[in-house]
Amino acid sequence: MNYSKKLAPIIVTLLFFNTVMFAQANFTAWSGNFSGEGGSVCSSVGQIFYNSTSFPGGIITEGVQQPIEIRNTTGANNLIKLDINISVYPNPTIEYLFISIDNLKNKNLNYQLIDIEGRLISKGLIIERKSIIELTDLFPSTYLLKITDQNQSQQTFRIIKN
């Protein structure tokens, strides 16, 4: 009887399960990236396994999200704020967002509603002192409302949609 033919499948199976046991395990129930005026956060819920390895140059932590900080300082001080009084309410909101401008003075104002990842959700003109933006079809999240005039002066509001 040839024992090598009978042991070969057992050895292959043991080698396979041995490598699977040391693979990175990650059971994530939910994850997301959030950013706003105060900074940004990457998070995950349900991640219970991780592996940390130390060496003379540092530490590698597998299975845990590591923050990367990117700061853009060019152009941030060049923004010119609008010289009109704008009220955006209610905030937080559920269905509608109201924009009230006290001294519109025949200015051509545009608005852009941007999601937290920088995607343009909606845009339009503001031609009346009171305007309404419908948010009923949007997911609960944080959005940015940017109001700009023809001279590229702008004002940005952080909007929370429940």
Buried (B, 14 or more C-beta within 10 A) or exposed (E): EEEEEEEEEEEEEEEEEEEEEEEEBBEEEEEEEEBEEEEEEEEBEEBEEEEEEEEEEEEEEEBEBEEEEEEEEEEEEEEEEBEBEBEBEEBEBEEEBBBBBEEBEEBEBBBBBBBBEEEEBBEEEBEEEEBEBEBEEBEEBBBBBBBBBEEEBBBBBBBEBE
